[in-house]
Amino acid sequence: YQDKNNNNKKIISIPHISRVKSVQDTWDASEVELMAAMGNSAAKAKYEQKVPAFYYRPTHTDCKLLREQWIRAKYERNEFEFIEKQEPYSAGYREGFLWKRGRDNGQFLSRKFIISEREGALKYFNKQDARDPKAIMKIETLNATFQPAKIGNPCGLQITYLKDNSTRNIFVYHSDAKEMVDWFNAIRAARFHYLQVAFPGASDEELVPKLTRNFMKEGFMEKTGPKHTEGFKKRWFTMDDRRLMYFKDPLDAYARGEVFIGSKENSYTVLSGLPPSTQGYHWNHGITIVTPDRKFLFACETEAEQRDWIAAFQRVINRPMRPQEYADICSTRRLRQ
């Protein structure tokens, strides 16, 4: 299996499943015959014949874990030829233990997790025999994205949900890659079936992009307060669709603040640079976001980071707002010092 990223070929070779062979190599008759019989179309028809609509199909931008497990699911486990092999993530109920990062002490401890489509929630328990869950995460607002670099584990998954209209982060991992990808797809399955009920007229093609999402942009920037007289402070920023959140640490459970990024039709604008009178920043590459309420000032360490952040903001601002997003303007907390 290979994919391309920035015109460089990445090759994933899994012993006993795949073998890398160049077109410049010598091919024997049996290999030529196999390739002729099992071209791309024939192979896809065989190995992907029963891929569930909700199952995540990785691209070249996804982490190695997702890409490798996609290959193993197809060619090693034959999950998409036999529906009964999909039960770990398609049954509507799953329970098991994941290593979860503690909110206050930062330690990863084993915690029991249960996802139930019937209850419409993902829950976790602090003690194995506990009757009441420590947290209940509604499938309605649930999201999951793999974050191996941030979490420091190749199977690291970041789960987010809304609690009192604020984003709550949970960081988990499992030592078994298949187990972690099965949890990820179980979350996607639950989201898919929830959305099918919530939007009965929508097609699979319309629902699938809404199941889970990767963050548009993350990284450090400096920020100042609403009066623009406070010193700038370095914070970790995450842009999750129209929610811009900042954290003191990338692995914080809660954002210190959030701001809703609307559209240009609603008088939202992003500008390069800071107002001339601005003081107290250490990084020289400024960004100003103009909203109907106020201006938000940020500073980036490099020009490249400034360019990337402006591009991310501009993509959101250029996109017309959907009807359900207008409610988020009131519910999202304003960015604060």
Secondary structure as UniProt FT lines:
FT   STRAND          2..5
FT   TURN            6..7
FT   STRAND          8..11
FT   TURN            15..17
FT   TURN            23..24
FT   HELIX           29..37
FT   HELIX           40..47
FT   TURN            48..50
FT   TURN            53..54
FT   TURN            60..61
FT   HELIX           64..71
FT   HELIX           72..76
FT   TURN            79..81
FT   HELIX           83..86
FT   HELIX           87..90
FT   STRAND          93..101
FT   TURN            103..105
FT   STRAND          108..116
FT   TURN            117..120
FT   STRAND          121..125
FT   TURN            128..129
FT   STRAND          135..138
FT   HELIX           139..141
FT   STRAND          143..146
FT   HELIX           148..151
FT   TURN            154..155
FT   STRAND          157..163
FT   TURN            164..165
FT   STRAND          166..173
FT   HELIX           177..198
FT   TURN            200..201
FT   HELIX           204..207
FT   HELIX           208..210
FT   STRAND          217..223
FT   TURN            226..227
FT   STRAND          233..240
FT   TURN            241..242
FT   STRAND          243..247
FT   TURN            250..251
FT   STRAND          257..260
FT   HELIX           264..266
FT   STRAND          269..272
FT   TURN            276..277
FT   STRAND          285..290
FT   STRAND          295..300
FT   HELIX           303..318
FT   HELIX           323..325
FT   HELIX           326..331
//
